[in-house]
Structure formats: C-alpha cells, structure tokens
Amino acid sequence: MKYKYIFFDLDGTLTDPKEGITNCVKYALEYYGIHDTNEQKLMRFIGPPLVDSFREFYGFSEEQSLEAVEKYRERFSSIGIFENKVYDGVFDMLQRLTDSGRILVLATSKPKIFADRIMAKYGLRPYFKLVCGSELDGTRNAKDEVIEYAIARLECDREQIIMVGDRRQDVIGAKKCGIASCGVRFGYAEPCELEEAGADFIANTIEDLIRVLL
C-alpha cells in the first residue's frame, strides 16, 4: 500500500459546487456595481481562496477583497452552500478506498464550518477520519497550510500521503509539503493547469482515480 493516507480536496473533486459558487460571486460583485455574467470567468473562483480570486480577477485591494468575501458569505451560508451535488461515482470510490484500509482526510481551503455542513448534508462525513479546512478569519487559507495541519493531526509519514484535487493550488500545496499529488480533470482545472503545476499523476475520470489510488 504505497499511499495509505489520501487527502481530498472538496470543490471540483468530490462535489460540483458550480451553481452555488458562481451565484455567490455574482451576488458579491453586484455590491460593487459589477454585473458579470461570464460563466467561464466566474468558474475560476472554484478552488482557490476567495480573497485571492477577488484580488487577482477583479483587481480588488486587500480591504475590498476581504469585504467581498463577507458579501459572498452572506448568500453562501444560507443558500449557496447547498447549490451543490456529489459527482457520480464518488460514493463507490470512497467505499472501495475505505474497504482497502486507506485513511481518508478532507483538506480544503473552504472554511471548515462550511465543509462540515456540506459533508454532513451529502453523506460524505462517515468515510473521513478528519475534515480540515480554513477558518473564517483567514487562518489556514493556503492549501499547504491545510495539508500541514492535517499531517500534524495524523502524525503520519509523508511518503504514505497523496493529495487529490482539481486545481493547481492542490498540486502546489502538496509539493510544498513534500507529498505526492494526483490532479483530476473532471473538476475545474484550466487546460494544462495540472501538468504545469507538476502533478505526479493525472486522472481523467473517477475510475482512473481509483486505479491510481489503489
């Protein structure tokens, strides 16, 4: 068993959060008089920390970005959080992994308070030993910080860990922490994003991912 500990990203890896995230980004932008309906542009918010995305994609200052995140959460906390769905094949994958003795960990940049609600709502929580995420105040916003936090909680060998995610932040975070990574194409990575980030493995489908992990 090469990889005993499997760290999963949430958005774009286990669930498809497109509807909720894009609707909440639009809601936040409307507060600033920005009426953006470009779906491809809005989908870039899926994965990276929100504060970084408002700054990078719309040129917001640090103060504006933090304020925009608060506006986003106004809608997300009550409506957007459940405009979401689990990808087909995920439950079968999680069952096969746990049956094989793998230990599953959620490592998301999403605030843990929201991740916990999503995991409970969609029946994902029983498969996972730990749920690790950021805090509402921005603590552990970067993926490498989340990964390091999970490793510290588990006290496990880094050579036995693989990070699974759909964006470059997952791959880069894994590299910073000295663990392997598998990028998944069925999420929201842009063309060549996972390759350029240096993913150790790339899975096109859930079945491909199962083969890599087992």
Summary of the structure (lengths in Angstrom):
residues: 214
radius of gyration: 16.4
end to end distance: 7.7
largest distance: 53.1
contacts: 730
relative contact order: 0.18
helix: 51%
strand: 18%
